[in-house]
Amino acid sequence: MKILSPGKVRPLIVALVLAGIVIMALAGYLAPLLRMAINPVVDVQSWISTRYMALYDFITVPRDIASLRQQNAVLTNANSQLQTQIIQLQQQLKEAEVLYALLDFARSRPENEYVASAVIGRDPSPFMSYVIIDHGSDDGLRHGMPVVTQQGLVGRVDAVTSSAARLQLITDPGSSINVRLQSTQTEALLQGSITGDLTLEMIPQETKLKAGDLVLTSGLGGGYPSDVLVGQVVSIQHREGELFQSASIQPAVDFSSLRAVLVITNFKPVDIEPLTPTLSP
Amino acid sequence: MIMPVLIGIPVLLLSLVIQTTAFSRLPLLYGTADIVMLVILAWMLNERVKHGWEWVLMAGIMVSFVSALPFFTPLWGYLAAAGLSFWLKKRIWQSPVLAMLVSTFIGTMIMLLLSMVVLQINGSAISTKEAFNLVILPSLLWNLILSIPVYSIINELVDWVYPDEVNV
């Protein structure tokens, strides 16, 4: 009796062997064997792939470089335009901040009339602390008008043309202003210097000064309105045997970054020149 | 020939604008460069220039108008400095760069010492020692640094205004 002929047994054996292999593979028994067989293939695949991509890049890159260069130029151009815009906007923001501060200051003193002006230059001589502003007699500016910022006193109008004016800063060596110490109500004289340092002179010896005391304009002499902040005391020079003591003053205004100022146009300075005693023949 | 004089107006105005807007805001200690003076010194030093004094007068008047220095001090200072430059041109014309440096040195000293003396006479509280250390010497250094570039630029301008005559 021949149930299974050799021709039918072979496929059955093959099927059983395959089924066994599949079961062994599923059970994980063939993993090391598979790894040993696959790893060289993957390595070869990687090697070929790398070379192929290198070759592909070599062939296609010139076209990409050209397009990338073009894109780069466009983006660089856009970037520089944006940078310029940022700088312009930052500049406008700074100017707006200065103007808002000046506006706040002007609103807080409604009794005064102001003309806001931008500082456009400085005196060519290094000895002179003068600045040039972009408003002149056409805007109502006249010689002697006091100039302030939101921080305090800047100086006064020294010379005027139709569209520009020159201001003498309080730090100029030729500037002397009558001031008052807020704490003691003592009158004194504020003197500028070539270094921009301010010195308070003619302070009576009995006056008790301390660092931080505020210095305001006194209004004496009629050159400046009273009670405008000038600065504060930094150090005191008190020498025995001298008639007066002196003090170094830190100006309230930062003159190194002076961008915009307010000219008080309704203040009429008093010319006391005719009242000054002269030698008569 | 009025052309070189006319060219002087925009050149000197531009120098003055650059001076007041830029260089006066760039102090070295408390000293600043004087571009207008360097321009007229470089102009006066050039061999081919025939209208130097007109430039000096224009520069002096312009700066005197803008500056608060009294008694037209910039005008007298520039005339003195340019006179020195003119004198130097005749003596050391073979070395124009050396002449520029020497005239910058002496011109700066003349200009700033004159300004200091005038201000002291006018009643400003200026200490001579402080003025020397903090203003005059730093200004001198600034001017010497800028003298050669200014000389080169003005030399180009001279070449354009007074082109070399070519014999055919």
Interface residues (C-beta under 8 A of the other chain):
Chain A: I120 G121 R122 D123 P124 S125 P126 F127 M128 Y130 I132 D158 A159 R166 Q168 D172 P173 G174 Q191 G192 S193 I194 T195 G196
Chain B: L16 V17 Q19 T20 T21 S24 R25 P27 Y30 G31 T32 D34 V36 V63 V66 S67 A68 L69 P74 L112 S115 M116 L119 N122 G123 S124 A125 I126 E130 A131 L134 V135 S139
